[in-house]
Amino acid sequence: MSLQEFPIHIHRRTLIVLTLAGTVGLSACSGASTDPAPTPDVLPSVDVSKYADVSATLDFEHALAALPMDQYSLQSPAYVTKVLHAIAVRTDECLTDEGQQPVADKVDWTPPLAQEDRTYGLWSTNYASQFGVALAAGTEPVVLDTLSFGVEFNKAYAGCTESAKNSLMDQLLFAQAPNIDWRIRNEAQKLTAASDQGKRAKATWQDCMEGKGLVLDPDDGRPSAQYSAQGKEAEITAALTEAQCAVDTGAAQQLYDLQAQYEAAFIDAQSAQVQAFDAERAEVERDLDAAIAGT
């Protein structure tokens, strides 16, 4: 995503400004006054055996896992929507100055349903039975059609969106990885997949799928991509089998429980960095709220 694009048509699970670094550099610092503790390049080892009572809450209908790091997430629909809304309002201010109509109020800024979590595979039989491997309906990004506003509007719009982003650049740069939020979640997922417990859960899941006649990709242990090439019916059948096995074997619950335990352990081990990050995140959100309010 370049600075010339208005970031309202964006995969909502993607970091909002992931590609901005190449355009504007990383020299800018956040506008928040909190000076966060340095985020280590490598997180220290943690003992998850002390966190056996921690578990993930799974929404099997929508394939969403509630995890300890969610409260700090910069990729939640609510946080992403707030960033996009702030940019839209700042864009409107510029458009008005140039004699063009404002458009931010033409968008419904209610945070959408999050896209399903596929970290370890497909595990919602509801979604798999309807969409196969495609993303579920209702989780598409918000789209604002600017073509209907004409040539002059769109000329002004391009420059105004760039100006709006520049005015919020400190807040946008804050969302970039790597930060403690991204590091903990990423490390927890890697350790879960690499652990003996995680491998056993995955192997049980795979055995279930193969027992039902599914051919798996040897690289990732997921159903072969050739099922999709055979048509939507074959794709849905394979996806539904994968999801049903995740439920029947308990593999999905086991994997996300283990990830939750790693996240909880890292939150405690990196408490200073996490608290500083949370304080800075709160101040950035106050900046975004101010922008949305027009102040």
C-alpha positions in Angstrom: 0.0 0.0 0.0 1.5 3.3 -1.1 0.9 6.7 0.4 -1.1 7.6 -2.6 -3.8 5.0 -1.8 -6.6 5.7 0.6 -6.3 2.7 2.9 -10.0 1.8 3.1 -9.8 -1.1 0.7 -7.5 -3.3 2.7 -7.4 -6.8 3.9 -8.3 -6.1 7.5 -6.0 -8.8 8.9 -3.0 -7.0 7.3 -1.0 -4.5 9.3 -2.3 -1.2 8.2 1.1 0.4 7.3 3.3 -2.6 6.8 4.6 -1.2 3.5 4.8 2.5 4.5 8.3 2.0 5.9 9.8 1.7 2.4 8.2 5.0 1.5 8.7 7.2 4.5 11.5 5.4 6.4 11.5 4.4 10.0 13.1 7.6 11.5 9.8 8.9 12.8 8.8 8.1 16.3 5.3 7.7 17.8 3.6 10.8 18.9 2.9 9.2 22.3 5.0 10.5 25.2 5.6 7.0 26.7 9.1 5.7 26.1 8.6 2.0 25.8 11.1 -0.5 27.1 13.2 -1.9 24.2 11.7 -5.0 22.5 14.2 -7.8 22.5 15.1 -9.3 19.2 14.8 -12.8 20.7 12.3 -13.5 23.5 13.7 -15.4 26.5 12.6 -19.0 27.1 9.5 -19.5 29.2 8.1 -22.5 31.1 4.5 -23.1 30.0 4.0 -25.9 32.5 3.2 -23.2 35.0 0.3 -22.0 32.8 -1.5 -25.3 32.3 -4.7 -23.6 33.6 -4.7 -21.1 30.7 -6.9 -21.9 27.8 -8.2 -20.4 24.6 -11.9 -19.7 24.0 -12.9 -21.0 20.6 -15.8 -19.7 18.5 -16.2 -22.7 16.2 -18.9 -21.0 14.1 -16.6 -18.2 13.0 -13.2 -19.9 13.6 -12.1 -17.2 16.1 -9.8 -17.9 19.0 -9.8 -15.6 22.1 -6.2 -15.4 23.3 -4.3 -13.5 26.0 -2.6 -11.2 23.5 -5.9 -10.1 22.0 -6.2 -7.1 24.4 -3.0 -5.6 22.9 -3.7 -6.5 19.2 -3.1 -3.9 16.5 -4.9 -6.0 14.0 -8.3 -6.3 15.6 -11.2 -5.1 13.5 -11.9 -2.4 16.0 -8.4 -1.0 16.0 -8.0 -1.2 12.2 -11.4 0.4 11.7 -10.4 3.3 14.0 -7.2 4.0 12.0 -9.1 4.0 8.7 -11.8 6.2 10.1 -9.2 8.7 11.4 -7.6 8.9 8.0 -11.0 9.3 6.3 -11.9 12.3 8.5 -8.5 13.9 7.9 -9.0 13.4 4.2 -12.4 15.1 4.4 -10.9 18.2 6.0 -8.6 18.5 3.0 -11.3 17.8 0.5 -13.5 20.5 2.1 -10.7 23.0 1.8 -10.4 22.2 -1.9 -14.1 22.7 -2.5 -15.0 19.0 -2.7 -17.6 17.2 -0.7 -16.7 15.2 2.4 -17.2 11.4 2.1 -16.2 9.8 5.5 -19.8 9.8 6.7 -20.8 7.7 3.7 -19.0 4.7 5.2 -20.4 2.5 8.0 -17.5 2.5 10.6 -18.9 -0.3 12.7 -16.1 -2.8 13.1 -16.8 -5.9 11.0 -16.5 -9.5 12.0 -12.9 -10.7 12.1 -11.7 -13.1 9.5 -11.2 -16.6 10.6 -8.0 -17.7 12.3 -6.3 -20.3 10.1 -3.0 -20.4 11.9 -3.0 -24.2 12.2 -5.6 -25.1 9.5 -9.4 -24.9 8.9 -11.5 -25.7 12.0 -15.0 -24.2 11.4 -17.3 -26.7 9.9 -19.8 -23.9 9.5 -17.5 -21.9 7.2 -15.9 -24.9 5.5 -19.3 -26.3 4.5 -20.3 -23.0 2.9 -17.1 -21.6 1.5 -14.5 -24.3 1.3 -11.1 -22.7 1.5 -12.4 -19.2 0.4 -12.8 -16.5 3.0 -16.3 -16.3 4.6 -18.8 -13.7 3.4 -19.2 -10.7 5.6 -15.5 -10.3 6.4 -14.7 -8.4 3.2 -13.0 -5.0 3.5 -15.1 -1.8 3.5 -15.0 -0.2 0.0 -15.8 3.4 -0.8 -16.6 3.9 -4.5 -15.0 7.2 -5.4 -15.6 6.9 -9.2 -19.1 8.2 -8.9 -17.8 11.5 -7.6 -16.1 12.4 -10.9 -12.7 13.5 -12.2 -12.0 16.6 -10.2 -13.0 14.9 -6.9 -10.7 12.0 -7.6 -7.8 14.3 -8.4 -8.2 16.1 -5.1 -8.8 12.8 -3.3 -5.4 11.4 -4.2 -3.5 14.3 -2.7 -5.8 14.6 0.3 -5.4 11.0 1.3 -1.6 11.4 1.1 -1.8 14.5 3.2 -4.1 12.8 5.7 -1.7 9.9 6.2 1.3 12.2 6.6 -0.6 14.0 9.3 -1.0 10.7 11.2 2.3 9.2 10.2 3.5 8.8 13.8 0.4 6.9 14.7 0.6 4.7 11.6 4.2 3.8 12.1 3.3 2.6 15.6 1.4 -0.3 14.1 4.4 -1.7 12.3 6.0 -5.0 13.2 8.2 -5.9 14.9 6.8 -4.8 18.3 6.1 -6.8 21.5 2.6 -7.6 20.4 3.8 -9.1 17.1 6.8 -10.8 18.6 4.9 -12.6 21.4 2.1 -13.8 19.1 4.5 -14.9 16.4 6.8 -16.7 18.9 3.9 -18.4 20.7 2.6 -19.7 17.3 6.1 -21.0 16.3 6.7 -22.7 19.7 3.2 -24.2 19.7 3.8 -25.8 16.3 7.3 -27.0 17.2 6.4 -28.4 20.6 5.9 -32.1 21.2 2.4 -31.5 22.4 1.6 -29.4 19.3 3.1 -32.0 17.0 1.0 -34.7 18.6 -2.1 -32.6 18.1 -1.3 -31.9 14.5 -0.4 -35.6 13.8 -3.8 -36.7 15.4 -5.5 -34.2 13.1 -3.7 -35.4 10.0 -4.3 -39.1 10.9 -8.0 -38.3 11.1 -8.0 -36.7 7.7 -6.1 -39.5 6.1 -8.4 -42.0 7.8 -11.2 -40.4 5.9 -9.4 -40.7 2.6 -7.9 -37.2 2.2 -4.6 -36.8 0.4 -2.5 -34.3 2.3 0.2 -32.0 1.0 3.5 -33.3 2.4 4.9 -29.8 3.0 2.2 -28.6 5.4 0.0 -31.6 6.2 -3.1 -29.8 4.9 -5.5 -31.2 2.2 -3.9 -31.2 -1.3 -4.5 -28.0 -3.4 -5.7 -30.4 -6.1 -9.1 -30.7 -4.4 -9.8 -27.0 -5.3 -8.7 -27.7 -8.9 -11.3 -30.4 -9.1 -14.1 -27.9 -8.4 -16.0 -26.3 -5.6 -17.7 -29.5 -4.4 -14.5 -31.3 -4.0 -12.9 -28.3 -2.3 -15.8 -28.0 0.2 -15.7 -31.8 0.9 -12.0 -31.6 1.7 -12.3 -28.4 3.7 -15.2 -29.8 5.7 -13.3 -33.0 6.5 -10.3 -31.0 7.7 -12.5 -28.8 9.9 -14.5 -31.8 11.2 -11.3 -33.6 12.2 -10.0 -30.5 14.0 -13.2 -30.7 16.1 -13.5 -34.4 16.6 -9.9 -35.0 17.6 -9.8 -31.9 19.8 -6.7 -30.8 17.9 -7.8 -27.2 17.4 -8.6 -26.7 21.1 -5.2 -28.3 22.1 -3.2 -26.1 19.7 -4.9 -22.8 20.7 -4.7 -23.7 24.4 -1.0 -24.2 24.0 -0.6 -20.9 22.1 -2.6 -19.2 24.9 -0.3 -20.7 27.5 2.8 -19.4 25.7 1.2 -16.0 25.2 0.4 -15.8 28.9 3.9 -16.9 29.9 5.5 -14.3 27.6 3.2 -11.5 28.9 4.5 -12.2 32.4 8.1 -12.6 31.3 8.0 -9.3 29.3 5.7 -7.4 31.6 7.7 -4.1 31.4 7.7 -4.1 27.6 4.0 -5.2 27.4 2.9 -2.5 29.9 4.8 0.2 28.1 3.5 -1.0 24.7 -0.1 -0.9 26.1 0.4 2.6 27.4 1.7 3.8 24.1 -1.1 2.0 22.3 -3.7 3.8 24.5 -2.2 7.2 23.7 -2.1 6.5 20.0 -5.8 5.5 20.2 -6.5 8.8 21.9 -4.8 10.6 19.0 -6.9 8.6 16.6 -10.1 9.4 18.5 -9.2 13.1 18.4 -8.7 12.9 14.7 -12.1 11.3 14.3 -13.7 14.0 16.4 -12.1 16.6 14.2 -9.8 18.0 16.8 
